[in-house]
Amino acid sequence: MNTPTLTGLRATLDTRVVSARTALRTATVGRAGWSGKAWRTAAWIAYRDWMFTRGLTVWMAKHALFVLAVAVVTVGWWGILTLAELPGDRVTGPVLLALVLLSPGLVHGLWAMVTPHGYLVRMHGRKVLAAWPKVATACGLGDRQPGGEVLIPKLSKIRYETGATILRIHTLAGQTLDTLHRAAPAITTTYKAHGFSTTTVQPGVLDLGLFTTARIAGSVAGLPRLEAASPDGLIVGRTRSGQVAQLVVRGRHTLVVGATGSGKGSVLWSVVGGLAPAVHTGSVELSGLDLKGGIELEMGRSLFTRIAYESTDAVRVLRELVAIMNKRKEAMRGRSRLHEPRPGDPLHVLVIDELADLMAYSDFETRREADRLMSKVLTQGRALGICVLACVQNPRQDAVGQRNLYPQKIALRLDSDIETDMVLGPAMALAPAHTILEPDPGTAYLVREDGSPELMRFDYWPDDLIRDVALRFATPRPAHAPSGALSTSDADAVNAWTAAAARRGNTNTAGKSEDNPAPRPRKPRAPRKPRAPRAPRPAPAASTEEVSS
Ligand SMILES: Nc1ncnc2c1ncn2[C@@H]1O[C@H](COP(=O)(O)OP(=O)(O)OP(=O)(O)O)[C@@H](O)[C@H]1O
């Protein structure tokens, strides 16, 4: 059976197990009133009993010979009393002796019963520690000495966080942290963990996090708060250890890639919605390009200062941003190397819902102009306070020719390891986005500028929340209605989306427009005559207005 089928089966099975568990819980401990309380009490007693038995059994298995000897002595004592037909009690003595001799096991069982979590953690830690010499040697970390002795890196501490076991490992003399980094995937597999993260603690000391869960539970976003709306660390979801996941927006461009249904909308709205309070105060300005006819961005249009649903408008928005960038260059020259956003001189965030619609599926002239302007923004914008968040489904070259200009990448579920490689390059080994399961939309690897990956799940943004946020935190400088603007009703949005899809597709030419003509077969082009250089275009009036305000 091939891997995708197996993955699909596993996902179906997982979903069934989750729903069966939920149903059982609802029918028992989840019930309201006295019956629910009775179920909960019974479950608590059963669990503690089970933990006592487990603790005692583990101790007995570890001291099997001693337990056997106690059994022989106890039964032997009782047997002698019985055979000799001595009068009096023949049971109490042997039983008391057995209880006294087995008392450490009983204490062990009580420990497991009273603090089950602490007990399980300690037991797991002991197992990891006991296996470490073998694991380290098998993963190539051993150093054989002339006398035949094998030295291994010291495992000094084991720590537990939600969803991860953290091993603190010290390099041997002659080893570098790279040696440990290289061995990390093998150590992870040997301990049967779901993934790993590495953190350098100090020179020669590494914290290796082994993930104990493969999935991150989804959560729904709440209303954003002004103090949290920082482009230097925007809260966008949860990490595998249950901590808040942060995304740095300022000073970097972000490419978001994911298959259809992988949750690009969650990433987009986590950023747009998360920044909304800063938009309202004027320290962030959003520009949006949504060439799917506005189906995604229309719902939050009042948050955007510039918005485009058609390719010609998209080019206009890009030109305005380039003009702002050029003005800023002059203003910042010799004074500052990184733009500090503030009301009146905001951080500009350009949000593109489907990059390929602009860069691959538009007409030739638009593509060329968009490519030129995007290159400028991507190469010069980040220090000048103009950042891009571009979402795309297809990571191939024709759709994202400039992917190397995005220092930060978010890889949601991808269809194949080839696509992961295309998006993440060498970081793919640590961020296998093609292994993210379909039932976990919004789960993604964030690969930062330094190449360090982190698995996280972006919060889900329901439509009602987006509308509410757009209403509360509207920008003080709202966008003019874009040409081809839609009514906000869902029915209209769907119609517009269908029309836009038809314009892009080559099966239906009904929605053909000048911006997006349906592809048709072309004759081979004759070589071009050299042209006189074009006079530079004057900057559009709107852009000047943007900068001077
Ligand atoms: N963070 C999340 N948690 C839970 N469910 C989510 C999350 N994000 C998205 N979903 C679910 O997945 C569905 C698809 O998400 P979304 O539309 O964002 O995907 P997409 O990648 O934008 O797809 P497309 O490229 O086809 O537009 C949503 O309708 C929602 O039900």
PDBQT file of the ligand as one rigid body, heavy atoms in Angstrom, charges set to zero:
ROOT
HETATM    1  N1  LIG A 601      -6.779  26.831  11.822  1.00  0.00    +0.000 N 
HETATM    2  C1  LIG A 601      -7.795  26.052  11.474  1.00  0.00    +0.000 A 
HETATM    3  N2  LIG A 601      -8.352  25.218  12.364  1.00  0.00    +0.000 NA
HETATM    4  C2  LIG A 601      -9.369  24.425  12.015  1.00  0.00    +0.000 A 
HETATM    5  N3  LIG A 601      -9.919  24.373  10.782  1.00  0.00    +0.000 NA
HETATM    6  C3  LIG A 601      -9.426  25.188   9.860  1.00  0.00    +0.000 A 
HETATM    7  C4  LIG A 601      -8.325  26.057  10.134  1.00  0.00    +0.000 A 
HETATM    8  N4  LIG A 601      -8.032  26.730   9.011  1.00  0.00    +0.000 NA
HETATM    9  C5  LIG A 601      -8.889  26.304   8.084  1.00  0.00    +0.000 A 
HETATM   10  N5  LIG A 601      -9.738  25.378   8.576  1.00  0.00    +0.000 N 
HETATM   11  C6  LIG A 601     -10.789  24.657   7.850  1.00  0.00    +0.000 C 
HETATM   12  O1  LIG A 601     -10.275  24.310   6.588  1.00  0.00    +0.000 OA
HETATM   13  C7  LIG A 601     -11.072  24.870   5.554  1.00  0.00    +0.000 C 
HETATM   14  C8  LIG A 601     -10.187  25.361   4.418  1.00  0.00    +0.000 C 
HETATM   15  O2  LIG A 601      -9.437  26.460   4.899  1.00  0.00    +0.000 OA
HETATM   16  P1  LIG A 601      -8.986  27.646   3.931  1.00  0.00    +0.000 P 
HETATM   17  O3  LIG A 601     -10.121  28.094   3.064  1.00  0.00    +0.000 OA
HETATM   18  O4  LIG A 601      -8.320  28.652   4.763  1.00  0.00    +0.000 OA
HETATM   19  O5  LIG A 601      -7.942  26.872   3.033  1.00  0.00    +0.000 OA
HETATM   20  P2  LIG A 601      -7.106  27.456   1.834  1.00  0.00    +0.000 P 
HETATM   21  O6  LIG A 601      -5.748  26.907   1.962  1.00  0.00    +0.000 OA
HETATM   22  O7  LIG A 601      -7.242  28.942   1.789  1.00  0.00    +0.000 OA
HETATM   23  O8  LIG A 601      -7.814  26.794   0.584  1.00  0.00    +0.000 OA
HETATM   24  P3  LIG A 601      -7.932  27.395  -0.910  1.00  0.00    +0.000 P 
HETATM   25  O9  LIG A 601      -6.550  27.581  -1.408  1.00  0.00    +0.000 OA
HETATM   26  O10 LIG A 601      -8.677  26.324  -1.626  1.00  0.00    +0.000 OA
HETATM   27  O11 LIG A 601      -8.699  28.681  -0.763  1.00  0.00    +0.000 OA
HETATM   28  C9  LIG A 601     -11.877  25.978   6.224  1.00  0.00    +0.000 C 
HETATM   29  O12 LIG A 601     -13.130  26.127   5.654  1.00  0.00    +0.000 OA
HETATM   30  C10 LIG A 601     -11.998  25.532   7.638  1.00  0.00    +0.000 C 
HETATM   31  O13 LIG A 601     -13.152  24.726   7.787  1.00  0.00    +0.000 OA
ENDROOT
TORSDOF 0
